[in-house]
Amino acid sequence: MSALWDGLGYRWRNGDGRIVLGAHRAVDALHGTRPTGLVSHTAEGELTIGCRGPAESVGLTLPFLEERREPHAGPAVRRTTGAAALTATPDLLVLACTAAKARRLPSRQALLLPLRLSLQVPVGGGTAPLERVSAKDRGHYRRQRTRRTWTLERATGTADFDFFYDRMHQPTMAHRHGAAARSEPRGSAYSCIFRGGALLFLRDSGTRVAGMLCKWERSGRKLVIRLAGVLDGDTTHYRSGVSMALYIEVLDWAARHGADTVDLGGCEPFLSKGTFQFKRKIHPEVSLPANHWGGQRIWLRARRDSEPLRDFLVSNPPVAVDGRGTLRPVYFHDHDRPPRTGLRWRTPGLAEPRFVDLDQFLAGALPARPDRRREYR
């Protein structure tokens, strides 16, 4: 019975069939009348972020925004919930909703973003996957291959799954995301991905140092990377090039085993997302997800013109989406803050970026309020 529930839960979270998408649309319509609201506060006078929408979408979006705020304002000190959150006026308001609802919202001081981005790499057609990798990382990989003994192993035993989940995936998620970590539950990871999927380890001189748990989809033509990790979550494996080596080896393995596409997974629609910057080096094709997240949007609206808000928008260039589904990076800037073009965007699926002057974008927004405590009582 638990395997049945694991399977249903997995399909609900990840499925892209007509029945699953229809069920999500019905739930989205219900949630439209019962919004969840959170306002995240930090130090007095710093950036406040309000997030509204279905609980699952809010739970995906707000932790990332809080993380990206921390370099300027420090960690969150508290969250306001309930009616107070729904009526508050934070510096930055984020509304997660359906694409249809988002198109009816005001466009002043606002951008429309996808809730998630999908990153996929074509591996069919005879082109070596290594040739997609950026020249710098391709050269580093080739140099490392002459110095290290890297081998790719496909493992099939239950003990192999336990080793991956307990020694690689969970420690990596805990180290990278802390309390905000989210992943596939152990039961569904085993029954829905491992069984009938592919568990691949990268060995360095015989020692397993990194791994990926993947699922075959579309009759074996698409390999989806669902879970990943490095041994004990040790960050030295990232600095040594192990993580990029594993991606390259898995892409090559998938091509040799008949895949047309490797799905690298999704990420938040911001160029400052570390996952996006790392995977961009492989030049994946960026698109809206095929599952229910593809029909979800983020309405990002600046409510108060403040120095912390300007810092945040410049530091975290978003990827906007228009009514035709075109995805386009947006670099904010003003007289004191140049656009953060060091965060690269070029990869298939993204259109040429827009450069937006914050003085024009924020014209008409409310002024910053020096004493925020009165606002959220």
Disulfide bonds with the S-S distance in Angstrom:
none
